[in-house]
Amino acid sequence: MRTVAVIGGGVSGLISTKCCLDGDLLPTCYEMTKDIGGLWNYDENAIDGKASVMKSTEVNTSKEFMAFSDFPPPADYPNYMHNSKLLSYFRMYASKFDLLKYFRFRRRVTRIEPTDDYEQTGCWLIYSVDVNETDEEKIRDKLHSWQYKTPHGFEDKTVLIVGIGSSAGDMAVELGRAAKQVYLSTRRGTWVYNRVGPNGWPTDMYRTNLMLATIQKYFPWLMNRLIERELSKKFNHELYSLKPDHLPLQQHPFINDDLPNRILCGSVIIKPNIKEFSSDGHSVLFEDSTKVDHVDCVLMATGFNIAFPYLNESILSVKDNKIQLYKFVWPSHLAHPTLAVMGLIQPWGAINPMTELQARWAVRAFKRELKLPSRLKMDEDIHQRFEKMSKRYVSSPRHTIQVDYIEYCNELANEVGCLPNILSYLLNDFSLGWLLLCGPCTPYRYRLEGPSKWKDARHAILTQDKRVECPLRHGKRQNQSMKYPINPTFSMTMYQTPLEVVNTLRDHIVSSSTFCNREEFLETLENVQNNLSNDGNTSIDNCHVIRCINLEGFDGVGKTTLANKLAQNPGFSLLPTLPDSIRPFRAYFDAQNEYVRRSYYSLCNIVASHKLASSSHTTVWVLDRYWPSTIAYQLAHQDNLDLASIENPLPWPNHLVRPSYVVYLYLNEDKRRGRIAQRHSQEPMDPEEQQLASDNTFRERLDAIYRRVENIHSIDADATTDEMAETILQGFKNS
């Protein structure tokens, strides 16, 4: 097995390690700290050589765009995650794919050089040393933005922040609430973007789509005008001393929802470029001849320099923050494609999906599954990219690795062989194709086909809006409507596919802080998912009918007693619809919101269906509740439900086997309540029974839905158990 060295255990290192494993390569990831996460792993110490976010830092791209393409974030995670949440997501990813055993922590790579036989093999020597813990604690004297962690120590001080990138904006907003006064110095100004887009939707989920990217590519003047108009609606950039001379697309975006508010409150004052400091360093003269005295602290947020201290300049050379890399990945002059740079880009959009595509491309090249162009063609591409950037962006060391999200992702996907054919999807799977064309370009689309495709990619795309909405609802019942409608028919919201059930429950329990025996339940979900076919349905022959008896009805009608009676017949057996592996979790899921609760019962149906299909030749099963109860309660809980909109008869879902004889037991309500009262004389009623007893509308709606189930037989439960058993057995024999 070929071995690969991955330098750095941040997000790029995690992704690269995973992609190597997907490609049957053996990775070793060298990480100088004791943990994963890179700059997203907050460290209260400012460690020399290790970037780290502020304690309060939140991401500027929403979770669906920050996602790994085969591992959607938990549904209830916030759309713009705090750094601790993002790190938690990274840990889930590492745990899911068992990545940490390939990491060597506290190892600093000091030198990488070609082997003696490099010309023949393309191999490299990696030199690394143990990191001395005391060395890590050295803190630089010069105060740069990477050293800022919290506002503690800046209270009642006058602070000058130099620069206006993301870090500068975050520091200005936070210090604006703690410091005596904050001055923010900028040479050019900036256009200020918001995280919150139209209708409260995350901005990137609203704007990052193929249609707008096409307009931007071919009509940049129009897109500049549209963006400027949109941003100017928020506030007057010129009035706030922020309006730059350049157009919005000529600078890397500055995203900050709070800075205008701090400026309006006076806690942050915008100043132009610095002309000079006084000799004592406590007074600052700006280019507009204004002056600020008694500055207590200066924070430099002027960007970072690209450097590879462990590589000789003959391998990777950086000049004026420019590096000669083909598509920002490959050194064009090397004899073999065995050294690749991951994540050295500054995108208009999320970086994780791009890095993942880079890594997938690199793995294929390492394995000789594809060939890179000639050096001449690669050098031409490098030259054209720099020329394109110089024409579009204002001159700055920051604008040397700029890429546009969709254009660059599609470019890499084409190299990998995983670029989806949207026209084909529009013709053969319109719901998905429409989302690929007009919906947000989330990373899951690059797992639909090609190498390392993921069978759940389609589902991840179709449910991404639900994951956006979930943390905003705080446990309220899920609204099945979506931001980008997909044939919004009633039947679509009625039936959860097995894959939707599995993913809903997995997302919920992974992010739950109160769920016990998580690994046990995840193993059950894994077993269910292993029984699914490629289209996300159960792998058994779903459409056939199984000879068995299914009893349905309200609590108190005698279902359990009758089921036990029927199971006493020769050749009959009782099949609990709450399987042993799932039953212990019922109390937990009964306390969750309706969507999660019904997903749990849908899982029970899937497991029962598989049991029926695999063992019906040996016995006649008797089921005490199955799919009809799940769908009846699901629909009855919809307060605005129009019964006329429900199909009559109500068809069975095609992913579950159908019992040959389904019985609905009904009973006069007064008699049913009497039985319930007698049963619960010593214990309280559960919430379901309480609702049946107190809500006439709900009860009538539930009864009507039960009676609409396809091929259901209604029997009055006022008869004796023996009489009902005889009637049912006769009907079963004739079915």
Phi, psi and omega in degrees: 000132179291144180253147181227133173264127177250122183261111179106132183252028173282200183297322178296323178292319176301310182299315183296320178298314179298316182293325175298316179295320176301328182265016179060035171254155182256106182268153166230119183258122180264121181232126186287340179262187183264009187208168177274177171108339179059226184293341180279356176266099185299133176230125183293341176268142175270097187267131180300123177090359180234113176285146179207143182288166170291160180298329184264002188299133172240151184289155179262354176242144187286163191298327181291334176271335176280353188291149166286143193292344178239024182205080181300147178290158178306141185300325185269007173288143180298154183293321174249102191281142167294155184303328179291324176292319180296318178297321177299319177297319177299319180295320177300317180298313180297321180289316181304317185256011174054054186272332191295336180290350178261005182262143170243101183279158181057040174236120178258125176284124183258333183201139172233128180214155180292148175288168180299329181258026183307318184301331179267324189252332185075016184273162183231153172258132180248122177253128180218158180227157173293139178278126177282121185301326180290327178296327183293340185274359180293129181245130181294151179285320183287132185271111179243164185302329181292343179274344181282131181239312181217166178284357180299129182098349179255003182301135175061025177249157174266121188241135173249124177252128182253120182114162181216047171270192183300316181296318180299316179297316180296318179295318181299316181295314183291315180289335178299341179262353184238320184283165176294315178202141177241131173248134181243111184264128180223136180286320189244345190082187182195158170270132186259120178260158179249151171289324184272120181260194180305139180061020179079006181283145174306134187304316183290331176292335182271323191255338186271079178225166187295325182296311181291326178296325178293319177298316181296322183291317187260339180227063183299328179298322179290317180295320176302317181294317180295317180294315181299320179296318181295315182291327181288342176292332181289311177195162180279105184299325180291318179298326182271009179062030181244347187293123179274169176280341183267168180278162184304321184280001182264008180214149175300137186295144176250116186248118180196116181279342191255342186300314179303324179295318179294323178294317181297326179279349178087358181283340174237129179242127180278132178234155178284193181297150180282134175269313179194158172261152174290167183299327180274355177078006184256356176236145184231130176254130182258168185292343176269013177075003174281159185222143175238124179262162173058047173282122183275330186208141175242125176251120181269115177241059190255017175096181184234156176261141177281130180206148175231080187296341182266003179241137175294147182298338177290342179265308177224118182246132178244126179224125182055038180064020177250141180227136185275092180230132176290119184053032178063023182232312193249127167294121190287339188270352183284149184287334183229145177277066182239007174228120182228146180255127183251135170077011179271066181216157174234097189268155162279083184138191184285142182271332185303311180299324180292317179298321179296317177294322175301315182293320178296321177295315181299317181299318179296323178290319178303323183274003180063028177277347175212164183238136177283157177296173177295162179301321181300314181291323178294318179296323177297318179296317179299314180299317181295323180294314179297322179294319179295317179295319182294329179283326185273315190261154173294149184293121182195144175302341181285332188262051179245351181226034184282138173219152173268135191306299187292315182300316182288319178300314180296324178297314178292318180299324177295323177292319181290327185096028182234019179284119183292142176273097187296321179300318179298319179292323178298325182279327188248340181211075192299321181303313179289316181300321180296320177293322178296326182278313189249344182273178180295140183276067179287159189293344183299334182299337182271012173242007181289328184208174178085189180299141179057036177292157187239127187292341181265007185298317181300314179298319180299322179289315184291340182249008184296326179294326178297322180289332174292317184285329189307308183290347180274345186265344176052050174087357177291161180301138184290135172275122186281350178290152184236157181298324179242094191303141177236094181042067189289074178262160182296320184297335181292320180282345186279322186250118170275133173287158177306322181294321177297320179298310182299313183291322178299313181290322179296313179302321184291309187286330178297325183264357182279137178266355184244357183281127179262160179054045184301316184297323179297316181289321177299325178294321176297315178298321179297319179296319178296315182296327179293340179268006179269148175277179184297335181272005176090005176259171180291146188279356177281170178285097194285335192271355184272162183262136179258134179286100178200171182246131180241117179262131180230163177145173180291164169297143176094359181266357176095023183298312186295316178299316181293321180297317178295323178297313180296324183291347179281348179291147179302132179084000180255151176215151179270128177248107177295133178277358168253094184301156182303324183287345185245334186305321183298344184263004186299315183300320179296310185289332176296338181269359182268175179296162189301322183294314179292320181299314180291331176296323177298313180291330174295323176298318177302319179297319181296316179295317179297319179300317180294322178296316179300314184292328186271346186225010184291343181283348183255343183202162172260117184273144172245122182252127172266090183081141181205212186304321182305322178292319180300311184287325181296314180290324178300313182285323182295336179282354177275104187299328183264021183293132173259110183301332180294340182277351181272133180299146179224108007284158180278115188286150175287147176292147185281359179262002178240142173290153184253129173295146181286337182221112181247128184241132173252114179269123179239158184207145174309134189298322179298318179293320180297318179295324178298317178295319180296317181297321179293320180295322187255029177294335182253354183212153182287158176285149176282167184304324181296315179293323178298319180292320178298322183285329189257343188241096182297320181297316178298316182295317179294322179294319180296316179299317181295322181289318177306314185291345181270352181298138184302129175058035178268143182248122182269132181227134178289121183277011178282348178284171177287163179299318180296319180296316180295320180298318180296316179299316182292317180297322178294316178295323180295318180295328182274352185281000000 
